[in-house]
Amino acid sequence: MDKKTRLLIVEDERIVAMDLRQRLERFGYEVVDIAASGLKAIELVEEHHPDMVLMDIRIQGDMDGIQTAGMLRDRFDMPHIYLTAHRDDETIGRAKQTEPFGYLLKPFNDREIQTTIEMAVHKHEMSLKLKQSERKFRSLIQNSNDVIALLDEQGVFQFASPSVGRIFGYTPDKLEGEKISTFLNDESTTLYTNITDIFVDQPGSEPKTIEIQFRHAGKGYVYLEAVVSAFRVEGMPEGIVLNARDISERKRTEMELVQAKNKAQEMNRLKSTFLSNISHEIRTPLTGILGFASILESELEDEDQRSMVETISRSGMRLLDTMDAVLELALIEATRIDKVEETVVLSEEVGQSVRMVATLAVEKSLRVKVVVKNEPESIYLDKRLLGQVLNNVIGNAIKFTEKGAVTITLDTVTEVSEITGDREKRATIEVKDTGIGIQEKFLPMIFDEFKQESTGNTRKYEGAGIGLHIAKRFLDILDARITVESKVGVGTSFVMSFPIRKES
C-alpha cells in the first residue's frame, strides 16, 4: 500500500496488545502507540492523530472503551473498531450508539483483522467524502441568493433555504409544514398545480420554468421565476424541488416599459391626429388662395403684378406640398396606410413621375433620361405608394442638381434572399444625378425624418426634410429596399429594389 494506515491500540492486557501490534505491523499497518486507559488514549490521539483506533471495551480507569470511543468520536471525529470478548446484547447495544466501523472478537483471526480494518478504512473514507459533500452543498444552499425548497407531492414545504427570510420575510421554520398554495395567488396556485401534476403523471418530464407570485410577510406579493423539478431519491419520499429567483424588479421594469410604450403610442396617435387636423385646416383656405391666384394671373396684364401673383402661386404650392408630406407622415405614424396591390408596369409609373417634375427640370436646363435595360413585364404592388416614392426620390434628385442630368434606370437583378437564403429575381430602379452629393457622415441619417444636411436660415434648398423618410417608410410597406451612394461634388445614386410578384 502507498500510504500506511496509522492505528492506535487501546488494550489493557499488555500481552494481547503486543501480539496485536506484531500482527498489524506484519500486515503493513503502522501502530503509533498502545494505551491501557481511556485518558491515555485521548492523550495519544491528540499527540499522534491516528487514522483509526482499535478499542477494547474493558480497559483500565474510570471510563470503559465505549465511553472513551464516544468521546473520541465527538471531539476528534475519530473512527474506531471495537476489540471485545463480550457478546451480550447490552454491551453490543451500548457500543452501537458510538457508531463503530467494525468489531473484532477475541481471540483474533488474522484474516478477520485485516478484512475488518480494510473495510473500516474504506467506510471511513467514504464517510468523510459524504460529509464533505454534505458540507459543500449545505454551504451552497445556506449562501444561495435563490430560494431552494423541497415540497412533498401535496405541495407542503419539507425544507426551505435561509434565503426565504430575505426574499419572503419568513424564517424557514415558518414555511416548513405549510402548503405552498397558502402563499400563492389563485393564478399562481393553478399554474404550480398544473406543472406538478405533469411530474406525477409523466415521471420522466424535464424541469419546467414558471413565473409565480408569492405572498411576502409584510409587503404584498413578490414575483418569482421558478424552476420546478421532480425529487426522486431512492429510499426517500418523492417530492418537488423549487429553485426560485426574485424577479420583482425586472417585472416592475417590464411594466414601466409597457406603460411608457403605451403612453408613447398614445402621444404618437395624438400627434398624428393633430398633424392631420392642422393639414386639413391649412389645406382648405390654401386651396382658395391658389384658386383666386390662378384667376388673377389669367386676368392681369401688368408684368409686375403678374410676377407677384406667380410668387403667391409658387409659395402656395410649396406650402401645399409640405402639407401633403406632413399628412402622409401623420398617416404613417398612425399606421393608417392601407396597401392596395395591383398589376403595375414600372416604366409607365416612372414616365408618369418624370412628367410631373418635368417643369422643374426644364427651368434648370437638366436632362432627365429613362433607361430600360431588363424590365419585368409587370409586378404586383401598390401603385399609389410607388408613385409617392418615385415623386420624392426623382424630385429630390432634380432639386439638388444644378447642371448635368438625372438618369433613371430600370433593370432586373438576381439577389440572395436575406430571409430564405435562396436566389430570387428583383426589379430595380436607380435614380442617379450629377448634383451636389451628400457628405459621408450624413449618409446614415439620410432617411431620418426632419433631417437635412443643410439647416438654418442660410440653407440654399427648400424642404421639410421628410420626403426621403416617407419614401423609405413606403418602401418598407412595399417589402422593397433602398440604398444610397454619394460623393460630394459628383452626384448621388439611389437604388430601389422591389420583389417581383404576380397577381395571385
Secondary structure as UniProt FT lines:
FT   STRAND          6..10
FT   HELIX           14..26
FT   TURN            27..28
FT   STRAND          30..35
FT   HELIX           38..48
FT   STRAND          52..56
FT   HELIX           65..76
FT   STRAND          80..84
FT   HELIX           89..96
FT   TURN            97..98
FT   STRAND          103..105
FT   HELIX           110..143
FT   STRAND          147..152
FT   TURN            153..154
FT   STRAND          156..160
FT   HELIX           163..168
FT   HELIX           172..175
FT   TURN            176..177
FT   HELIX           180..182
FT   HELIX           186..201
FT   TURN            203..204
FT   STRAND          208..215
FT   STRAND          221..231
FT   TURN            234..235
FT   STRAND          239..246
FT   HELIX           248..299
FT   HELIX           303..333
FT   TURN            334..335
FT   STRAND          341..344
FT   HELIX           346..363
FT   TURN            364..365
FT   STRAND          367..372
FT   STRAND          379..382
FT   HELIX           383..399
FT   STRAND          405..416
FT   TURN            418..420
FT   STRAND          423..433
FT   HELIX           440..445
FT   TURN            446..447
FT   TURN            449..450
FT   TURN            457..458
FT   HELIX           467..477
FT   TURN            478..479
FT   STRAND          481..487
FT   TURN            488..490
FT   STRAND          491..499
//
